[in-house]
Amino acid sequence: LRLHYAGGAFSAQSLWVTPAPGAKRTAFTGWRFGMTSDADPGNLRGTIRTLDRTANISLDCNHLTGDRHCAWGVVSQSGWSLVNETGVPCLGADDWWADAEGSMLRNS
């Protein structure tokens, strides 16, 4: 993969990814900032929270309503998928869990 960043605020014109020159041809043709899994026609979708107490239900996230949480898939026929981990704890500089702002998360 080749990452392109033209500088400035992230936008479709400033941040994009293309296949590396000479790379084996695959389904991946590129990605631009702003493209999301829910708009990707090749996304193979994820799972709904539960099938309990459901009748003949569509498993297509585009058609689900109400409280049936539907996760977008991390597999796509387009060769890319976007996972938004905003707000998910991560390891800080000292290898302790930190929140998105860098505050330590420790058991007290």
C-alpha positions as CSV (number, residue, x, y, z in Angstrom):
1,L,0.0,0.0,0.0
2,R,1.1,3.6,-0.6
3,L,-0.1,6.3,1.8
4,H,-0.5,9.8,0.3
5,Y,-0.8,12.9,2.5
6,A,-0.8,16.3,0.9
7,G,-0.7,18.2,4.2
8,G,-3.3,20.3,6.0
9,A,-6.6,19.1,7.3
10,F,-7.7,15.6,6.4
11,S,-9.9,15.5,3.4
12,A,-10.5,13.3,0.3
13,Q,-8.0,15.5,-1.5
14,S,-5.3,15.5,1.2
15,L,-5.3,11.8,2.5
16,W,-5.7,8.7,0.4
17,V,-4.3,5.2,0.0
18,T,-3.5,3.4,-3.3
19,P,-2.1,0.0,-4.2
20,A,1.7,0.0,-4.2
21,P,3.3,0.3,-7.7
22,G,3.9,-3.1,-9.1
23,A,1.6,-4.8,-6.5
24,K,-0.3,-7.9,-7.4
25,R,-3.7,-6.9,-8.7
26,T,-6.5,-7.3,-6.1
27,A,-10.0,-6.0,-5.4
28,F,-8.4,-3.0,-3.6
29,T,-8.4,0.0,-5.9
30,G,-7.9,2.7,-3.3
31,W,-9.4,4.5,-0.3
32,R,-9.9,8.3,0.3
33,F,-10.5,10.0,3.6
34,G,-14.2,10.1,4.3
35,M,-15.0,6.8,2.7
36,T,-16.8,4.6,5.3
37,S,-17.7,1.0,5.6
38,D,-21.5,1.7,5.6
39,A,-21.2,3.3,2.2
40,D,-19.0,0.5,0.7
41,P,-21.0,-1.7,-1.6
42,G,-18.5,-4.5,-1.1
43,N,-18.7,-4.5,2.7
44,L,-19.8,-8.0,3.8
45,R,-21.5,-6.5,6.9
46,G,-21.2,-7.7,10.4
47,T,-23.6,-9.2,12.9
48,I,-26.6,-8.0,14.7
49,R,-26.6,-8.1,18.5
50,T,-29.1,-11.0,18.9
51,L,-31.5,-13.2,17.0
52,D,-33.5,-13.9,20.1
53,R,-37.3,-13.3,19.7
54,T,-37.0,-12.4,16.0
55,A,-39.0,-13.8,13.2
56,N,-37.9,-13.8,9.6
57,I,-35.5,-10.9,9.9
58,S,-33.2,-9.4,7.3
59,L,-29.5,-9.6,8.4
60,D,-28.7,-6.6,6.1
61,C,-27.5,-3.7,8.4
62,N,-29.1,-1.3,5.9
63,H,-32.6,-2.5,6.7
64,L,-32.4,-3.0,10.5
65,T,-34.2,-0.5,12.7
66,G,-34.7,-0.1,16.4
67,D,-32.4,-1.4,19.0
68,R,-30.9,-4.3,17.0
69,H,-27.3,-3.0,17.1
70,C,-25.7,-4.0,13.8
71,A,-21.9,-3.8,13.4
72,W,-20.4,-3.1,10.1
73,G,-18.1,-5.8,8.9
74,V,-14.3,-5.7,8.9
75,V,-14.2,-7.7,5.7
76,S,-15.0,-6.3,2.3
77,Q,-14.9,-7.4,-1.3
78,S,-13.5,-3.9,-2.0
79,G,-10.3,-4.8,-0.2
80,W,-10.6,-2.3,2.7
81,S,-12.6,-1.7,5.8
82,L,-12.7,1.2,8.2
83,V,-12.9,0.6,12.0
84,N,-13.5,3.8,14.0
85,E,-11.9,3.3,17.4
86,T,-12.4,6.8,18.6
87,G,-12.7,6.8,22.4
88,V,-11.3,3.2,22.8
89,P,-8.6,2.9,25.4
90,C,-5.1,2.5,24.1
91,L,-1.6,2.0,25.4
92,G,0.0,5.3,26.5
93,A,3.7,6.2,26.2
94,D,4.5,4.3,29.4
95,D,2.6,1.1,28.3
96,W,-0.4,1.7,30.7
97,W,-3.9,1.9,29.4
98,A,-5.0,5.5,28.6
99,D,-8.1,7.1,27.3
100,A,-8.4,9.1,24.1
101,E,-7.0,12.2,25.9
102,G,-4.0,10.3,27.3
103,S,-5.3,10.1,30.9
104,M,-4.2,7.0,32.7
105,L,-6.7,4.2,33.3
106,R,-5.7,2.2,36.3
107,N,-7.6,0.2,38.9
108,S,-7.7,2.1,42.2
